[in-house]
């Protein structure tokens, strides 16, 4: 016969009241949860404490917008979307007919300016000779004036003597008339010589003025320093620059994106034609909650993964900057928090993270790709 007091514990538990069994299960569940929480806390303290993470992160780049510097028709487009180009590669050729005509006209104007300067230099020697010749002419005219003045005095003296002898009858009337004619002729010769002196002096003054005016042109001494030549040379350089701008080259290496131009299209200066995206120089703008930025500093390391490559490919980065404003503050229509129905929303601040160029070369990231970023604030 079986003794009721010799029942096993299992039998006792199964026969225990439901309340006791519930307490036992809850106790065991609590112990399990406590162990899991302790394990998670230890793991977090060792590996995740001080890590700021977000999945609100996107790839960006300082791309180059290609625009023409002049208005012209498009003669040739050498690239297409998604094509890789190097810095200096020809992207577009514009029609250069007008630019070549302008350059030819500017070069002709430069030759004319140089020719005028050389002519002025040659005229300078001729004008100097004229000034010297005018001085000699003045000397000769003054000599003739002195001779005519002496002749006039002799003729007037002879006339005066004969007029004094007319009353005595010693001089005939005909002789007196001849003396008067000689005195008149001497006076005319004197006046003519005087006018010649004045004309010679005026000629020398005119020659000197022309020489001085010519000296202003040639006074710089060097033809390349002449103002007209310098201005013409500047016009040539401007025309040559316009001709060079008919060939549009890639300013940076990257991938062609957003091509908006076709051959034959008339474009104006500043018209967006395409964009060059430097995939080797992309960065990530990670938008962290403002409550995560307390310990974020420039220079801290970061780990990133992309939706494109999955979690198996990890990118290393470094914090290079923290945004100066939240996205809400710089939005086209900023939030008006002064209204009565205001609800506090945790803002997000962009943090820029630079990526390792070697990793980007192995695994290129397109602009706008989604990323997950973690910043180790313990650095």
Secondary structure, 3 states (H helix, E strand, C coil): CCCHHHCCHHHHHHCCCHHHHHHHHHHHHHHHHHHHHHHHHHHHHHHHCCEEEEEEEEEECCCEEEECCCCEEEEEECCCCCCEECCCCEEEEECCHHHHHHHHHHHHHHHHHHHHHHHHHHHHHHHHHHHHHHHHHHHHHHHHHHHHHHHHHHHHHHHHHHHHHCCCCCCCHHHHHHHHHHHHHHHHHHHHHHHHHHHHHHHHHHHHHHHHHHHHHHCCCCHHHCHHHHHHHHHHHHHHHHHHCCEEECCCCEEEECCCCCCCCEECCCCEEEEEECHHHCEEEEEEEHHHCCCCCCCCEEEEEECCCEEEEEEEEEEEEEEEEECCCCCCCCCCCCCCCCCCCCCEEEEEEEECHHHHHHCCCCCCCEEEEEEECCC
